[in-house]
Amino acid sequence: MSDTPTQASAPQPQVRSIRLVLASTALLLLLASLDQTIVTTALPTIVADLGGVEHLSWVVTAYFLASTVVAPLYGKLGDLYGRRNTIFVSVTLFLLGSALCGLAQNMLFLILARALQGLGGGGLFVLALSVIGEVIPPRERGKVQGLFAAVFSLSSVLGPLIGGWFVDVFSWHWIFYINLPVGLVAIAIFAASFKPTGRRVKHKIDWAGAAFLTIALASLTLFTSLGGRSFAWTSPQTIGLAALTLFATLAFLRAETKAAEPILPLGLFRLNVFWTSSVVGFIAGASMFGTITFLPVYLQIARGVTPTISGLMMVPMTLGLLTASNLSGRYMRRTGRYGVLPRIGTSLLVVGMLLLTQIEAASPALYVFASIATVGLGMGSILPVLTTSVQSAVPREQLGTATASGIMFRQIGGALAVAVFGAIFAARLGMGDSAESLSPELIASLPEAARAVIGDKVSQALHPVFWLAAGLGLVGLAFSLLLKEIPLFSNAPKAETA
């Protein structure tokens, strides 16, 4: 029997090629997701070297913001130009940004380079998951989605550990330089294993929609990041950002109704699977990024452990996510169903967050581990399902667009949650600017009584954060009950029936 693919369908890579595609894509995804967290433990050293402490947060925000706003654009470009070519563009921007970050000699240059890096990293998030839809049948995708979800979770733990190690052994520049050889190897393997289809189509890019969506997401992120911190909520700057968000959103919706090939087809929101998954994804992103951001604060400041040890103490979340995502993938592969999984996941998420509302500075380590692991189990039951269900419900020509939109809602949820949770935490902590000077080293140098007082204040300040996250989980559970289940079959994605 000939192995040559027929002309009637898209070429199907052989098993070995599929494995190489998945391995190289997972490695690229790991690099992109690592750069969301790898700088956190290096920030004090970077500021000491470059100065600009007032712009410290933008080293993280620039990457996060850029990667969020370009996700829908990459999804559409992948649909129209092919995911292979679009991945090459994304990787090029990411590696160029990484090189420039490593060469930075001042804070402004570093922030701009991080934004460029994010423009490439945002594409890797979207395209990595879209490639799965190209080479893996729907019923098999859950297992692979679980693997990629585990890669993403693993990066949240490895990022601070690797960042701290590079700073200690080499210099902070190497947290960016290391991307170059690893990224080049990954893209070389991808290029050799993922062959072009040779198909070209005439199309019109929805540049107006892309521009208005970018402005809306950027202004919304800036509003939540700067409002109540850099600017008062009633200041002209904050009000202006809110007005710009509203104007750009309305302009985007109008543009999408007129575009020949909209970047985010509004018709997708008529699909039950798409809009319910988007809401659950938004909440999952809020819970995940909020937890990843603030648990290290508890571990390092309230409990007084080092950044490296706090990263190790986050491992139960990774193990929980890995276990649940693997089991979820196996369940979807065996049964072809997924409806019960996000309901289980959001329930576990609520339980985990409720457990975290009770943590204190002196809480037993086993209790903390169990709470974190429960959150991980919940996330692992949610994330693989969202992408798989959407990819199986939309037409193939909208595969990348739908995948990108799901990631966009998850990222927006994370950005907003970190901003809102941060405002709540700062208000409850009530230590003003002195809170910024807290570090594990400073905590370790204080008398035991002072450490206990600070640990108690930090723990109490975090409780409302986890209560809010638990409430969001309940909302997610309610929407997961509305999710329409479409059986997964080993064929190409089909549009959801009415």
C-alpha positions as CSV (number, residue, x, y, z in Angstrom):
1,M,0.0,0.0,0.0
2,S,1.4,3.4,-1.0
3,D,2.2,5.9,1.7
4,T,1.7,8.8,-0.7
5,P,-1.2,11.0,0.4
6,T,-4.1,11.4,-1.9
7,Q,-4.8,14.8,-3.6
8,A,-8.4,14.8,-2.3
9,S,-7.4,15.6,1.3
10,A,-4.7,17.4,3.2
11,P,-1.4,15.5,3.4
12,Q,-1.2,13.4,6.6
13,P,2.2,13.2,8.2
14,Q,3.5,9.8,9.1
15,V,3.7,8.7,12.8
16,R,7.4,9.6,13.1
17,S,6.8,13.0,11.5
18,I,3.9,13.7,13.8
19,R,6.0,12.9,16.9
20,L,8.7,15.2,15.7
21,V,6.2,18.0,15.0
22,L,4.7,17.6,18.5
23,A,8.1,17.5,20.1
24,S,9.4,20.6,18.4
25,T,6.1,22.5,18.9
26,A,6.0,21.6,22.6
27,L,9.6,22.9,22.9
28,L,8.6,26.2,21.3
29,L,5.6,26.4,23.5
30,L,7.8,25.8,26.5
31,L,10.1,28.6,25.6
32,A,7.3,31.0,25.1
33,S,5.6,30.1,28.3
34,L,8.9,30.1,30.3
35,D,9.4,33.7,29.4
36,Q,6.3,34.7,31.2
37,T,7.8,33.7,34.5
38,I,11.6,33.3,34.0
39,V,12.3,37.0,34.7
40,T,10.6,37.1,38.1
41,T,13.5,35.9,40.2
42,A,16.0,37.9,38.1
43,L,14.2,41.3,38.4
44,P,16.1,42.6,41.5
45,T,19.4,41.9,39.8
46,I,18.2,43.4,36.5
47,V,17.1,46.6,38.3
48,A,20.4,46.8,40.2
49,D,22.2,46.6,36.9
50,L,20.0,48.8,34.7
51,G,18.2,51.0,37.2
52,G,14.6,52.1,36.5
53,V,13.0,50.5,39.5
54,E,9.8,52.5,38.8
55,H,9.4,50.6,35.5
56,L,10.2,47.2,37.0
57,S,6.7,45.6,36.5
58,W,6.8,46.5,32.8
59,V,9.5,43.9,32.2
60,V,6.8,41.4,32.8
61,T,3.8,43.4,31.6
62,A,5.3,44.2,28.2
63,Y,5.7,40.5,27.3
64,F,2.3,39.6,28.7
65,L,0.5,42.5,27.0
66,A,2.1,42.0,23.6
67,S,1.6,38.2,23.5
68,T,-2.1,38.7,24.4
69,V,-3.0,41.3,21.8
70,V,-1.5,39.4,18.9
71,A,-3.0,36.0,19.6
72,P,-6.2,36.6,17.5
73,L,-4.1,38.0,14.6
74,Y,-1.9,34.9,14.5
75,G,-4.9,32.7,14.5
76,K,-6.3,34.3,11.4
77,L,-2.9,34.5,9.6
78,G,-2.4,30.8,10.4
79,D,-5.8,30.0,8.8
80,L,-5.0,32.1,5.7
81,Y,-1.3,31.7,5.1
82,G,-0.7,28.3,6.7
83,R,0.5,27.5,10.2
84,R,4.0,26.5,9.0
85,N,4.9,29.9,7.5
86,T,3.3,31.7,10.4
87,I,5.3,29.8,13.0
88,F,8.5,30.8,11.2
89,V,7.5,34.4,11.5
90,S,6.5,34.0,15.2
91,V,9.8,32.2,16.1
92,T,11.9,34.8,14.3
93,L,10.3,37.6,16.3
94,F,10.6,35.7,19.5
95,L,14.3,34.9,19.0
96,L,15.1,38.4,17.8
97,G,13.4,39.8,20.9
98,S,15.3,37.4,23.1
99,A,18.7,38.5,21.6
100,L,17.8,42.1,22.1
101,C,16.7,41.5,25.7
102,G,20.1,39.9,26.4
103,L,21.9,42.9,24.9
104,A,19.8,45.5,26.8
105,Q,21.8,48.2,28.6
106,N,19.0,50.2,30.0
107,M,15.4,49.5,31.2
108,L,13.6,51.2,28.3
109,F,15.5,49.1,25.8
110,L,14.7,45.9,27.8
111,I,11.0,46.7,28.0
112,L,10.8,47.4,24.2
113,A,12.7,44.2,23.5
114,R,10.4,42.2,25.8
115,A,7.4,43.6,23.9
116,L,9.0,42.4,20.6
117,Q,9.6,39.0,22.2
118,G,6.0,38.9,23.3
119,L,4.9,39.6,19.7
120,G,6.5,36.3,18.7
121,G,5.7,34.4,21.9
122,G,1.9,35.1,21.5
123,G,2.0,33.4,18.1
124,L,3.7,30.4,19.6
125,F,0.9,29.9,22.1
126,V,-1.8,30.0,19.4
127,L,0.0,28.1,16.7
128,A,1.2,25.3,18.9
129,L,-2.3,24.4,19.8
130,S,-3.5,25.0,16.2
131,V,-0.9,22.6,14.8
132,I,-2.5,19.8,16.9
133,G,-5.8,20.4,15.0
134,E,-3.8,19.9,11.8
135,V,-2.0,16.6,12.5
136,I,-4.1,14.9,15.3
137,P,-7.7,13.5,14.9
138,P,-10.3,15.1,17.3
139,R,-10.6,12.0,19.5
140,E,-6.9,11.8,20.0
141,R,-6.4,15.5,20.7
142,G,-7.3,15.4,24.4
143,K,-4.2,13.4,25.3
144,V,-1.9,15.8,23.4
145,Q,-3.7,18.9,24.7
146,G,-3.1,17.4,28.2
147,L,0.6,17.2,27.4
148,F,0.8,20.7,26.2
149,A,-1.2,21.9,29.3
150,A,1.4,20.1,31.4
151,V,4.2,21.8,29.5
152,F,2.6,25.2,30.2
153,S,2.2,24.4,33.9
154,L,5.7,23.0,34.1
155,S,7.0,26.3,32.8
156,S,5.3,28.2,35.7
157,V,7.5,26.2,38.1
158,L,10.7,25.9,36.1
159,G,10.7,29.6,35.1
160,P,11.6,31.1,38.5
161,L,13.9,28.2,39.2
162,I,15.8,28.5,35.9
163,G,15.9,32.3,36.1
164,G,17.4,32.2,39.6
165,W,19.9,29.6,38.6
166,F,21.1,31.5,35.5
167,V,21.5,34.7,37.6
168,D,23.5,32.8,40.3
169,V,25.7,30.8,37.9
170,F,26.1,33.1,34.8
171,S,24.2,36.5,34.6
172,W,20.7,37.7,34.0
173,H,21.4,38.1,30.3
174,W,21.5,34.3,29.8
175,I,17.8,33.9,30.8
176,F,17.2,35.4,27.3
177,Y,20.3,34.1,25.4
178,I,19.4,30.5,26.2
179,N,16.3,30.8,23.9
180,L,18.5,31.2,20.8
181,P,20.1,27.7,20.5
182,V,17.1,25.9,21.9
183,G,14.7,27.8,19.6
184,L,16.9,27.2,16.5
185,V,17.0,23.5,17.1
186,A,13.2,23.3,17.7
187,I,12.4,25.2,14.5
188,A,14.8,23.2,12.5
189,I,13.1,19.9,13.6
190,F,9.7,21.5,13.0
191,A,10.7,22.6,9.5
192,A,11.9,19.2,8.6
193,S,8.9,17.3,9.9
194,F,5.9,19.6,9.2
195,K,5.7,19.9,5.4
196,P,3.8,22.6,3.6
197,T,0.5,21.7,1.9
198,G,1.3,23.9,-1.2
199,R,-2.1,25.5,-1.1
200,R,-2.5,29.2,-1.5
201,V,-5.8,31.2,-1.4
202,K,-6.7,34.8,-2.1
203,H,-7.8,36.6,1.1
204,K,-8.3,39.9,2.7
205,I,-6.7,40.5,6.1
206,D,-9.0,42.3,8.6
207,W,-6.4,44.9,9.5
208,A,-9.1,47.3,10.9
209,G,-10.5,44.6,13.2
210,A,-6.9,43.6,14.3
211,A,-6.0,47.2,15.1
212,F,-9.2,48.0,17.1
213,L,-8.9,44.7,19.0
214,T,-5.3,45.4,19.8
215,I,-6.2,48.9,21.1
216,A,-9.1,47.5,23.1
217,L,-7.0,44.7,24.8
218,A,-4.0,47.0,25.3
219,S,-6.1,49.8,26.9
220,L,-8.0,47.3,29.1
221,T,-4.8,45.7,30.3
222,L,-3.3,49.1,31.0
223,F,-6.5,50.2,32.8
224,T,-6.4,47.2,35.1
225,S,-2.6,47.4,35.6
226,L,-2.3,51.1,36.2
227,G,-5.7,52.1,37.7
228,G,-5.6,52.5,41.4
229,R,-1.8,52.1,41.4
230,S,0.1,54.5,39.1
231,F,-3.1,56.6,38.6
232,A,-6.1,57.1,40.8
233,W,-9.3,55.5,39.6
234,T,-10.8,58.9,39.1
235,S,-7.8,60.4,37.3
236,P,-8.0,61.6,33.7
237,Q,-5.5,58.9,32.7
238,T,-7.6,56.1,34.1
239,I,-10.9,57.4,32.8
240,G,-9.3,58.0,29.4
241,L,-8.1,54.3,29.3
242,A,-11.6,53.1,30.2
243,A,-13.2,55.3,27.5
244,L,-10.6,54.1,25.0
245,T,-11.4,50.5,25.8
246,L,-15.1,51.1,25.3
247,F,-14.6,53.0,22.0
248,A,-12.2,50.5,20.6
249,T,-14.4,47.5,21.6
250,L,-17.4,49.1,19.8
251,A,-15.3,49.9,16.8
252,F,-14.0,46.4,16.7
253,L,-17.5,44.9,16.8
254,R,-18.6,47.2,13.9
255,A,-15.5,46.3,11.9
256,E,-16.2,42.6,12.3
257,T,-19.7,42.9,10.9
258,K,-18.3,44.5,7.8
259,A,-15.1,42.6,7.2
260,A,-15.0,40.0,4.4
261,E,-12.7,37.8,6.6
262,P,-13.1,39.0,10.2
263,I,-10.2,38.2,12.6
264,L,-12.8,37.1,15.2
265,P,-16.0,36.0,13.4
266,L,-18.9,37.1,15.6
267,G,-20.8,34.1,14.3
268,L,-18.6,31.9,16.5
269,F,-20.5,33.3,19.5
270,R,-23.6,31.6,18.2
271,L,-21.9,28.2,18.9
272,N,-22.7,27.0,22.4
273,V,-19.3,25.2,22.7
274,F,-17.4,28.4,21.7
275,W,-19.0,30.9,24.0
276,T,-19.3,28.7,27.0
277,S,-15.7,27.5,26.6
278,S,-14.6,31.1,26.3
279,V,-16.2,32.0,29.6
280,V,-14.8,29.0,31.4
281,G,-11.4,29.7,29.8
282,F,-11.5,33.3,31.0
283,I,-12.2,32.1,34.6
284,A,-9.6,29.3,34.3
285,G,-7.0,31.8,33.2
286,A,-7.9,34.2,36.0
287,S,-7.5,31.4,38.6
288,M,-4.3,30.0,37.1
289,F,-2.4,33.2,36.7
290,G,-3.7,34.6,39.9
291,T,-2.6,31.5,41.9
292,I,0.8,31.3,40.1
293,T,1.4,35.0,40.9
294,F,0.4,35.2,44.5
295,L,1.3,31.8,46.0
296,P,5.0,32.6,45.7
297,V,4.3,35.8,47.6
298,Y,2.8,33.8,50.4
299,L,5.6,31.2,50.3
300,Q,8.5,33.7,50.1
301,I,7.2,36.5,52.4
302,A,4.8,34.8,54.8
303,R,6.7,31.6,55.2
304,G,10.2,33.1,54.5
305,V,11.5,30.5,52.1
306,T,13.9,31.3,49.2
307,P,12.7,31.8,45.6
308,T,14.2,28.4,44.7
309,I,12.4,26.6,47.5
310,S,9.1,28.4,46.7
311,G,9.4,27.1,43.2
312,L,9.8,23.6,44.5
313,M,6.8,24.0,46.8
314,M,4.7,24.8,43.7
315,V,5.5,21.4,42.2
316,P,2.3,19.8,43.7
317,M,0.3,22.1,41.4
318,T,2.2,20.8,38.4
319,L,1.8,17.2,39.5
320,G,-1.9,17.7,40.0
321,L,-2.3,19.4,36.6
322,L,-0.2,16.7,34.9
323,T,-2.2,13.9,36.5
324,A,-5.6,15.3,35.7
325,S,-4.7,16.4,32.2
326,N,-3.4,12.9,31.4
327,L,-6.5,11.2,32.9
328,S,-8.8,13.7,31.0
329,G,-7.0,13.0,27.8
330,R,-7.4,9.2,28.2
331,Y,-11.1,9.6,29.1
332,M,-11.8,11.7,26.0
333,R,-9.8,9.2,23.8
334,R,-11.7,6.2,25.2
335,T,-15.2,7.6,25.3
336,G,-15.2,10.4,22.8
337,R,-16.9,12.6,25.4
338,Y,-15.8,15.6,27.5
339,G,-18.9,17.3,29.1
340,V,-18.3,16.1,32.6
341,L,-14.6,17.1,32.8
342,P,-14.9,20.9,33.1
343,R,-17.6,20.4,35.7
344,I,-15.3,18.2,37.7
345,G,-12.4,20.7,37.1
346,T,-14.3,23.8,38.2
347,S,-15.6,21.9,41.3
348,L,-12.0,21.0,42.3
349,L,-10.9,24.5,41.6
350,V,-13.5,25.9,44.0
351,V,-12.4,23.3,46.7
352,G,-8.7,24.2,46.2
353,M,-9.4,27.9,46.5
354,L,-11.5,27.5,49.6
355,L,-8.7,25.5,51.1
356,L,-6.3,28.3,50.3
357,T,-8.5,30.9,52.1
358,Q,-7.5,29.2,55.3
359,I,-3.7,29.2,54.9
360,E,-1.7,31.0,57.6
361,A,2.1,31.6,57.9
362,A,2.3,28.6,60.2
363,S,0.0,26.3,58.3
364,P,1.4,22.7,57.9
365,A,3.3,22.2,54.7
366,L,1.2,19.1,53.9
367,Y,-2.0,21.3,54.1
368,V,-0.4,23.8,51.7
369,F,0.7,21.1,49.3
370,A,-2.8,19.5,49.3
371,S,-4.4,22.9,48.6
372,I,-2.1,23.6,45.7
373,A,-2.4,20.1,44.3
374,T,-6.2,20.4,44.3
375,V,-6.0,23.6,42.3
376,G,-3.7,21.8,39.9
377,L,-6.1,18.9,39.5
378,G,-8.9,21.3,38.7
379,M,-6.9,23.1,36.1
380,G,-5.8,19.8,34.5
381,S,-9.4,18.8,34.1
382,I,-10.4,22.1,32.4
383,L,-7.6,23.2,30.1
384,P,-7.3,20.2,27.7
385,V,-11.1,20.1,27.3
386,L,-11.5,23.7,26.2
387,T,-9.3,23.7,23.2
388,T,-10.4,20.1,22.1
389,S,-14.1,20.9,22.3
390,V,-13.8,24.1,20.4
391,Q,-11.6,22.6,17.7
392,S,-14.2,19.9,17.2
393,A,-17.1,22.3,16.9
394,V,-15.9,24.8,14.4
395,P,-15.2,24.4,10.6
396,R,-11.6,23.6,9.7
397,E,-11.1,27.0,8.0
398,Q,-11.8,28.7,11.4
399,L,-9.6,26.3,13.4
400,G,-6.8,28.7,14.1
401,T,-9.1,31.6,14.7
402,A,-11.2,29.7,17.3
403,T,-8.1,28.4,19.0
404,A,-6.5,31.8,19.2
405,S,-9.7,33.3,20.6
406,G,-9.8,30.7,23.4
407,I,-6.2,31.6,24.3
408,M,-7.0,35.3,24.1
409,F,-9.9,34.9,26.6
410,R,-7.7,32.9,28.9
411,Q,-4.9,35.4,28.8
412,I,-7.3,38.3,29.3
413,G,-8.7,36.5,32.4
414,G,-5.1,36.2,33.7
415,A,-4.2,39.8,33.1
416,L,-7.3,41.1,34.7
417,A,-7.1,38.8,37.7
418,V,-3.5,39.7,38.4
419,A,-4.4,43.4,38.3
420,V,-7.5,43.1,40.5
421,F,-6.0,40.5,42.9
422,G,-2.9,42.7,43.2
423,A,-5.0,45.8,44.1
424,I,-6.9,43.8,46.7
425,F,-3.8,42.4,48.2
426,A,-2.0,45.8,48.4
427,A,-5.1,47.4,50.0
428,R,-5.4,44.6,52.6
429,L,-1.7,44.6,53.3
430,G,-1.7,48.3,54.1
431,M,2.1,48.7,54.2
432,G,2.4,51.3,51.5
433,D,5.7,51.5,49.6
434,S,7.5,49.6,52.3
435,A,5.9,46.4,51.0
436,E,8.0,46.7,47.9
437,S,11.2,46.2,49.9
438,L,10.1,42.9,51.4
439,S,12.2,40.0,50.3
440,P,13.1,36.6,51.6
441,E,16.5,37.9,52.5
442,L,15.1,40.8,54.5
443,I,12.5,38.6,56.2
444,A,15.3,36.1,57.2
445,S,17.2,39.0,58.9
446,L,14.3,40.1,61.1
447,P,13.6,38.9,64.6
448,E,11.2,36.0,64.9
449,A,8.5,38.1,66.4
450,A,8.7,40.6,63.5
451,R,8.6,37.7,60.9
452,A,5.5,36.3,62.6
453,V,3.7,39.7,62.4
454,I,4.6,40.2,58.7
455,G,3.7,36.6,57.9
456,D,0.3,37.0,59.5
457,K,-0.4,40.3,57.6
458,V,0.6,38.8,54.3
459,S,-1.5,35.6,54.8
460,Q,-4.6,37.7,55.9
461,A,-4.1,40.0,52.9
462,L,-4.2,37.0,50.5
463,H,-7.4,35.5,51.9
464,P,-9.8,37.8,49.9
465,V,-7.8,37.0,46.8
466,F,-8.5,33.3,47.2
467,W,-12.2,33.9,48.2
468,L,-12.7,35.9,45.0
469,A,-11.0,33.1,43.0
470,A,-13.3,30.6,44.6
471,G,-16.3,32.7,43.6
472,L,-15.0,32.8,40.1
473,G,-14.8,29.1,40.1
474,L,-18.5,28.8,41.1
475,V,-19.3,31.0,38.1
476,G,-17.2,28.7,35.9
477,L,-19.0,25.7,37.3
478,A,-22.4,27.3,36.4
479,F,-21.3,28.0,32.8
480,S,-19.8,24.5,32.4
481,L,-23.3,23.1,33.1
482,L,-24.4,24.9,30.0
483,L,-21.7,23.4,27.8
484,K,-23.2,21.4,24.9
485,E,-21.3,18.2,24.3
486,I,-20.5,17.1,20.8
487,P,-19.1,13.6,20.6
488,L,-15.5,13.5,19.4
489,F,-14.8,11.4,16.3
490,S,-11.6,10.5,14.5
491,N,-12.3,12.8,11.5
492,A,-11.9,16.4,10.5
493,P,-13.6,19.1,12.7
494,K,-17.2,19.8,11.8
495,A,-19.3,22.9,12.5
496,E,-21.5,22.6,15.5
497,T,-25.1,21.9,14.6
498,A,-27.7,24.2,15.8
